[in-house]
Amino acid sequence: MAWVCLFIAGVLETVWAFYMKQSDGFSRTLPTAITLITMTASFGLLSVAMKTLPLGTAYMIWTGIGAVGAFVVGIVVLEETVTPARVIAALLIVSGIIIMKLASPD
């Protein structure tokens, strides 16, 4: 169950990052509200996952899912630039997430 909570927390991190961008410096009400709600839910689920998962594992995977998710949303939704270096960087993060999961005792 901790891994499911951690995955959902990571996805919610992507959501709040996107809506933080859409909030235009917290000057738009709805995107700001979505940011705060999803941020709170993300932190809450991360804390549940950390009850049983090691700190380093949980935090690294949470931030990795959020970082790669935000990268993909930036490209797909916001039409941000795709460069070989950015793709390689994202693949390195994904590799780190996989290795951390495989190395976790839980």
C-alpha positions as CSV (number, residue, x, y, z in Angstrom):
1,M,0.0,0.0,0.0
2,A,2.9,2.4,0.7
3,W,4.1,2.1,-2.9
4,V,0.6,2.9,-4.2
5,C,0.4,6.0,-1.9
6,L,3.9,7.0,-3.0
7,F,3.0,6.7,-6.7
8,I,-0.2,8.7,-6.3
9,A,1.7,11.3,-4.3
10,G,4.3,11.6,-7.1
11,V,1.5,12.1,-9.7
12,L,-0.1,14.7,-7.6
13,E,3.2,16.5,-7.4
14,T,3.1,16.7,-11.2
15,V,-0.4,18.1,-11.0
16,W,0.4,20.8,-8.4
17,A,3.5,21.8,-10.4
18,F,1.5,22.3,-13.5
19,Y,-1.2,24.3,-11.7
20,M,1.3,26.4,-9.9
21,K,2.6,27.4,-13.4
22,Q,-1.0,28.1,-14.4
23,S,-1.6,30.2,-11.3
24,D,0.6,32.9,-12.7
25,G,2.3,33.6,-9.4
26,F,-0.8,32.7,-7.3
27,S,-2.7,35.5,-8.9
28,R,-5.4,33.2,-10.5
29,T,-7.9,31.7,-8.0
30,L,-8.8,28.4,-9.4
31,P,-5.3,27.2,-10.4
32,T,-4.0,28.4,-7.0
33,A,-6.7,26.4,-5.2
34,I,-5.9,23.3,-7.3
35,T,-2.2,23.8,-6.5
36,L,-2.8,24.0,-2.7
37,I,-5.3,21.1,-2.6
38,T,-3.1,18.7,-4.7
39,M,0.0,19.8,-2.9
40,T,-1.6,19.0,0.5
41,A,-2.8,15.6,-0.8
42,S,0.6,14.9,-2.3
43,F,2.4,15.7,1.0
44,G,-0.2,13.7,3.0
45,L,0.2,10.6,0.8
46,L,4.0,10.9,1.0
47,S,3.8,11.0,4.8
48,V,1.7,7.8,4.7
49,A,4.2,6.1,2.5
50,M,7.1,7.2,4.7
51,K,5.5,5.3,7.6
52,T,7.0,2.1,6.1
53,L,9.4,3.1,3.4
54,P,12.9,4.5,4.1
55,L,13.1,8.3,3.9
56,G,15.7,8.4,1.1
57,T,13.8,5.9,-1.0
58,A,10.4,7.6,-0.6
59,Y,11.6,11.1,-1.1
60,M,13.8,10.3,-4.1
61,I,11.0,8.4,-5.9
62,W,8.4,11.1,-5.0
63,T,10.5,13.9,-6.4
64,G,11.6,11.8,-9.4
65,I,8.0,11.0,-10.4
66,G,7.1,14.7,-10.0
67,A,10.2,15.9,-12.0
68,V,9.7,13.5,-14.9
69,G,5.9,14.1,-14.8
70,A,6.4,17.8,-15.0
71,F,8.9,17.4,-17.8
72,V,6.4,15.3,-19.8
73,V,3.5,17.7,-19.1
74,G,5.7,20.6,-20.1
75,I,6.4,19.0,-23.4
76,V,3.0,17.6,-24.2
77,V,0.7,20.3,-22.7
78,L,2.9,23.5,-22.7
79,E,4.8,22.7,-25.8
80,E,8.2,23.2,-24.2
81,T,11.3,22.5,-26.1
82,V,12.6,18.9,-26.4
83,T,16.3,18.6,-26.7
84,P,18.5,15.5,-26.5
85,A,20.1,16.7,-23.3
86,R,16.7,17.2,-21.6
87,V,15.5,13.7,-22.7
88,I,18.8,12.1,-21.4
89,A,18.4,13.9,-18.1
90,A,14.8,12.7,-17.7
91,L,15.9,9.1,-18.6
92,L,18.6,9.3,-16.0
93,I,16.0,10.3,-13.4
94,V,13.8,7.4,-14.5
95,S,16.8,5.0,-14.2
96,G,17.5,6.3,-10.7
97,I,13.8,5.7,-9.7
98,I,13.9,2.1,-11.0
99,I,17.2,1.3,-9.3
100,M,16.0,2.8,-6.0
101,K,12.8,0.8,-6.2
102,L,14.8,-2.4,-6.9
103,A,17.2,-1.7,-4.1
104,S,14.5,-1.0,-1.6
105,P,13.9,-3.8,1.0
106,D,10.2,-3.1,1.2
